[in-house]
Amino acid sequence: MSRTAAIMQPTWLPYLGYFQLISAADVFVFLDDVQFARRSWQQRNRILTSVGEEQLLTVPVKKADRDTLIAEIEIDDGQPWRPKQLNAIRHAYASRPHFAEGFAFLEEQLAREPNGRLADLTCGLTEAAARRTGLTTPFVRAGALTTEGARSDHLLGICRAIEADAYLSPTGSADYMEEDGVFAAAGFPVRFKPFEPREYPQGRDGFTPYMSFVDALMNVGWEGLKSLVA
C-alpha cells in the first residue's frame, strides 16, 4: 500500500492550504529541525479585521543564534502577546456566526506552553485544529528522526525514515527540487499540490484568500472547515 508523506515547517495559525496538504497525505511531518527564520510564517500569520483589513498576529521569541533550529526557539513570554492576540481576534470576529466555538478553542490553545518552545505550541495547535476538522493524518516531528542532509537530501531522508514511498509537496517547492534533482536521481515519486482557494462568507463583499484558518473557523465553524480542507 502506498504511503505518501508531506513535510512542512511548523506555521503559526496556518492558512487553509496547510490543512489541505495534511488532508492529502498519509503522514505529515513538521520540519522543525531546520534553521529558524525570523519574521516568517513560522511565528506569525494574518487575520482580517472587522473592517476587512489584514492584521498580522506574531508570537515573539527570545534572541537566539542565527543557526538555531526551529525546535529550539523559545517563546518570549516577557511580553503580554497572548492576551493581545486574543483581544485582536475578539475585535475582529466577535460578530461572526461561529465566534464562540472558535474563540474557546484559541483561548485553550494560547494557554499552552507558557515560557515554552515555539514549535511545541505551533505543532500542538495545528494538530488540535486538524483533529477538530476531522483529519486523522498521523503527525511526526522531523527532529525526532535524526536524519541528516540539506534541502532535498534532508526531505528524502525524512521520507525514507518514516517508510514513505511517495512525496507530496507544495507547488512552490517545485523549482528548487528540480534544481537539486535529488528525488529524480533516486527515482522517488513526487507529486506537487497547488493551494485550492475555496471561498466562504467573510461578512463583507469580495473574498480575501490566504488568511489564517482562524478566519474560516470564525465564519463557518468546524463543520464548515471540513469541506474547505478535504
N, C-alpha and C positions, 0 to 999 in steps of 0.2 A: 504494500500500500504506500502511495506517495506521501511524503511528509514535507510540506512547504514551510520555510522559515521566512519571517520578516524581521528586520533589525532596524531599530531607530534609536537615536539619542533620547533620553528622558526629556519631556517637554512640560513646562508648567501650563496647566489648564489647556490641554491640546485642542487643536481645531478638529473638525469632523473628519477630515481626510486621514488623520492619525488613527481614528477608530475604524474607519473603512479598511485600513491596512490590517489592523488587528483582526477584523472580521473575516478577511480573505485568507488569513494564514492559519496553518495548523499549529504553529508555535510562534510566539512573539518574544523577541529578545530586546531588552533595554540595553543600549550600547553605552554603558556607564563607565567603561574602562578606557576612555579616550580623553584628550585634553579638554578641560572646561573652557568655554568661550564666553567671556563677559558680554553683557548686553545682547544676548542671543535668546532664542525661544527656549533655551534650557532654563531660564529663570523668569520669563515674562510672556504675556500674551495679551490679546485685545478683547475688549468687550465694547458694546455700543451703549452710549449714554441715553438718557430719556429723550434727548433732542436729536438723536441719530448720529452723534459724533463718536469717533473711535477713541478709546481710552486704554492706555497701557497699564496693566497690573504687574508689578515686579516684586520678586522675592529678593530682598537684599541679602548679600552673602559676605562673609568675612574675607579679609585680604588673604591671598594665597599666592604661592609661586606660580609663575606663568605656565609651567608644565604640570600643574596639579590636575589629577583626573577628576572627572565629574563626580564619581562615587565618593571622593574625599572632600568635596566642597561643603563647608559648614554654613548654616543659616545664621544671619546676623539678627538675633532677636533683641539686640540692644535698641533697635528701632521698633516703634509700635505699628509695624506693617500689617499685622494680621487684622486688628480691628479696622484699620484704614481700608484694607481691601474689602472687607465685609460691608463697610459703610458705602464704599463706591458701588458695590454690587446692589446694595439695597436701594440707593438713589437711582440707579439705572433701571432696575427691573421691578420695583415694588408694585407697579400697576399691571404687570404681565400675568397671564392666567395661571401659570404654574410656579409663581414665585415662592410660595410656601414650601413646596416639596424640594425645590432646587436650593433654596437658602438653607434649609435644615441640613441638607447633605453637605453643603460647603462649610457651614458652621462646625459640623462634626470633623470634617477633614482638616480644616485650618487649625484645629486644636491639637493636632498630632505633631510629633517630633519637635517639642519645644527645645530650642538650642541644639537641634539635631542636624542631620545632613540633608542637603537639598534633594539628592536623588531618592532618599528614603521617603521623603514627603511627597515628591512628584510621582514616583512609581506607585506608591501606595494609593494616592488619589486616583491615578489613571486606572489601576486595577479595579478599585472600588466602583468607579464610574462605568467601566466596561461590564462588570457583573450586573450592575443595576440596569444596564441597557440590554441585558440578555446574552452577552457574548461569553462563550465558555472557553475561548482560546487559552492554553496554558502560557504562563509568563516565566521568563528566565532572565536573570541579571548576568550580563556578559562578564562582569568582574568575578563571578563565582566559577567561571570556566577556565581561567588562567591560560587563555590562548594568546599567542604572540603574533607578530607581524603588524604591518601598517596598511591602512586603506583597504583595498580589495583583498589583499592577502589575509588580513585580520577577519574580514567578513566571511571569507571562505573557510577559515579555521573555525569560526563560530558555527557555521552550518554543519561542518563535519563533527564538531564536538557534541552537538545535540542530535546527531544522526539524521539530519535533514538531507533530502536528495534533490531539492529544488529551492531556489531563492526568489522571493517576491520583493521587488524594490520599487520605491517611488520613481516616477519618470525623471525627476530632477537629478538623479544619480547616474543616468544613462551615459552622459559624456565622459565622466571620469572613469567609470567602469570599463567603457570601451577603450579609453586611453590606456588603462592598466593592463587590460587583456588577460587578467588572471583567471576569471571564470571560464572564458572561452578556451584558454590553454588547457584547463583542467577538464573540459567537456562537461562542466557543471551547468545544468539548465537554469536560466534566469528569465523571469517574466517581469515586465515593468507595468506598474499600475498607476494610471493618472488619477488625480483627485476628481471626483464627480460632484460638482456643486449641486445640491438639491435644495430648492427654495422652500422656505417655510415662512409663516407670518411673523414679522418682526414689530408689528404695531405701527408701521409707517409705510408710506409709498415707496416703491422700489425695494431692492434687496441688496444687502451688503454681505458678500461671502467672506470666507476665511477668518471669521471670528472664532474665539474660543467656543468650545462646546457649551459653555455656560449660557451663551446667548440662545442657543436652540433649546437647552434644558428649561430655561425660564419661559420660553414661548410655547413649547409643545409638550414638555414633560418627558418622563422616562419612556412612556409608551410611544410617544411621537418620535423620540430619538431612535427607536429600534428600526423604523423604516428609513431613517436618514443614514444609518451606518451599515446596514445589512448588505 
